[in-house]
Amino acid sequence: MKRRAWSENEIVSALALYYQIPFGAIDEKNRAVIELAHSLDRTPGSIALKLANLASLDPTIIASGRRGMANASQLDRRVFANSSNDWPQLAAELPVAVLDAIDRRRSRNLSVDTISDRLSSESTVELTETTGTVVLRRGQTFFRNATLAAYRERCCVTLLSVRELLRASHIIPWAADASSRLDPTNGLSLNALYDAAFDRGLMTIDENYRVVFARGLRDAVSNQAWDVWFGRHEGQAIELPERLRPKNSALLFHREHVFAD
């Protein structure tokens, strides 16, 4: 049977998935890969191969010494060049079933709401405020998935890998710059405690990617609490993501406008 050529829209969908799962999760047995294959009427193997082709175009993956497949097409290259930084487009691309499958990459013993539960039903959305709500939630979901995937789904400070306890933290706050809201290079994967500290300016990351805590935090907690929860990580370099490294300009903004030193 003749192999069906990939369309540009299909490759954009694959690219949207590529950014929302860790590099190491590119596998035809991945539930999100299976769901996208079902959506595009393709095999999971073909989706996994396309994701590997896209990885071969990712400069951060290449710089790390890893490689995807070496047979990316000219259309793959064009889509990657034109869409890899179009975060609003990629955020709107995947069906809810695929987003739900991404969100379910977690401990089997944990039970939480699914993406389908949290998003309004897109098949019945009217052109009202509900549409805006769906777009907003899709954007938030994309940002979270892409940020956590970049950091291998673990906290970049403590390496905690329980997805339910991780937050995709905006470096430049949501309200400060609309253009950075969906950009994963404006994100850090932090556990819930460190996300709160970062958001409230009690912690920042210096120009060498090291953890810095505000003096006010040190003064506000007991010596024991400081030693257990914070002191051991002060001055430590964060684990950098395998792709989508945080922008230095965003980290500088956080140090200058959010951090309460």
N, C-alpha and C positions, 0 to 999 in steps of 0.2 A: 504494500500500500504506500502511495506517495506521501512523503512527509509534508504536513501542512506548514506553510511559512508563517512566521510570527508577524503579527501586525504591530504597528507603533504603540497602539493603546495597550496591547497585551504586555509589551515590554515595560511600559510605564507601570503597569500593575505589578509586574515582577520586581521592578526597582523599588516600589513602595514596600513590598514584603522584605526585600533585601535589607533595607535600612531598619526594619522592625524586629529582626531576629538576630541573635549573635552569629558571627561568622562560623563558629563551630556547630551551629544548628542547621546548616544547609544540608539537608538530608531528605530523601524522598519519603522517609517514614515520619517526618515532622508533621503533626496534625495541621498546622497552618499551611504547609506546602500542599498537603492533600486537599484542603479546602479550596485553595486557589486553583489547583488543577481541576477540581470539580466545576468551579465557577467559569473557567476558561475552556472547558471541554478538552482538557489535555491530560497527559499522564503525570503523576507525581515525579517520575524520573525526568521528564522533560522540563518541569518547573525547576527541579534541583539543578539540572544542567545549566539552565538559563541564569539562575542565581550565581552559579560558579563562574559563568562567562562575565557577568556584571562585576563580580569580585575582582576579576583579572584587570578591570579598568580602574579600580579604586586605588588612588595613589597611596593612601595610608596602609592598605593591605600589602601593596607591593613593597613599600618602605620597610615593613616589618619582616620581610624575607619570605612571606607566604605568597602563594599564587592560587588563583582560581584556574579555570580552564583557559587554554590559550587560543581558543577559536571563536572569540567574540566577533560578531558580524559588524559590518559598517553601520547597520541600523542600530545595533546595540550601542555602538560608540556615539552615535548621534543623540540617541535618547539619553544616555548617561551624561553627555556634555550639556544637553539642553534642560534636563529635568532633575539632575541630582541635587540641585540647590533650590528647587521650586517646592518648598515645604508645604504650602497650601494645596498645591496640586496633588502631591503624594499623600497628604493627610486625607484627602477626599476619595482616594482611589479604590481602596479595598472594601469588599463586602463585609457586612457585620460578622458573618460566619467565620471569616478569616481572622478578623480582629479578636473574636471570642476565642479562637483556637490559640492565638498568640498569648492571650491573657491566661489561658489555662495551663501554660508551661510552669507548673508549680508542684509542690508536694501533694501527693494523692490524698493525704490525710486532712488537708485543709479545705474548707468549704466557704466560698465567698460568692458574692454576686458576679454574674458574668457581664461581659460587654453588652450582650443582647438585653439584659435586664436594665442596664444603665442608659442605653441609648433609646430614644423614642423610635417607634416603628417607622422606618423610612418609607415603607410602602404606602403609608397612609398620611404622611406629612403634607400639610397644606402650606401655601405661601403665607405664613403668619410668623409670629415670633417663634413658634415651634421649630421652624426651619433653621432659624438662627441658633437655637439651642442645640440642634443636632450638629450643625457645622462646628459650633464651639466645642462640643464634647468630642467630636471626631478629631479636632485639632489637638485637644488635650490628650486624647488617647494616643495619637501619633507621636506627640512629643515624649510622652512617658515611655512608650514602647521603644522608640528610636534611641532615647538616652540610655535606658537600662540595657538595651542590646549592645550599645557601643562599649559599655563598661562590663560586659560579660555577665550582666544581671547580678552584680554585687556592689556593695558600698565601696567607693573609691578610697575611703579612709580605713575602715575597719575590716573590709572584705566580707562583711555579712552578706549571705546569699539567699536569704529568705525574701522572696519577691514581695510578699505582703507587707514587709517591714521596710521596703525601699521606696524612696521618693525621687522623682525626677525634678531636681531643684533648678529653678531659673537663676542664672547668674545675674544678668540684668533683670530686675523684677518685671513681672508681667505688665504692671501699670506704667512702667517707665519708657518702654519702647515697643510699640505694636509690631514693628518689623522683625523683632527677635523672638516673638512669642512661640513660634513653632520650630525655631531653628535649634536642632540638637547640639550644635556647637556653642549654644548659650545654655547648656545644661550640665549638671553633675548628678551622678547617681549616689545618693546619700541615704543612710538609714534615717528613720523618722526623727530621732533625737538630733542628729547632726543637721538634718534638713531644717529643723526649727531654729537651731543655733545660727545656721547660715542665713536663713531668711530674716532673722531679727538682728543681724549684724554682730552677733557674738562670736562669729568665726569667719575667716576668709581664707583665701589661697594666695600665696605671694607669687612673685614673678618666676620663681623656681619651682612652682607647683607644690610648695610646702604648706602644711596646715598652720594657721596662726589663730590663736584665741584672743578675744578681747580681755583686757585686764579686769573689766567689770565682771566677767564671768568667773574669773579666778577668785575674786573677792566675794562673790555671792554664794559660793558652795563650800562645804566643809573640805578639809584636807583629804579625807577618805574618798568623798565623792569625786573630787578633782583627780586623785590618783587613779581611781577605777575607770571613770568615764571619759576623762579628757587628757590629763597630763601625759599619759603614755603615748599619745599621738601628736602632741605639740612638736612642731618642727619636722614632722615626718612628711616625706613626699607622698602625694596621693598616687594611686595606681592609675596611670593614664589609660584612656580608652584604646581599644584596638582600631578604632576609626572615629572620625568626627571629634578630633581633639578640641578642647574648649579654647575659644578665642582669647588671646592675650588682652585684646581691647575690652572684652566683656569682664574679665577678671580685674583689670585695672579700674573699670567703672565700679565694680563691687567694692574694691578697697577704698576708693575715694568717696563714694556716695552712700554706701550701705553699712560698711564696717564701722562699728562704734568703738574704736580704739581709745 
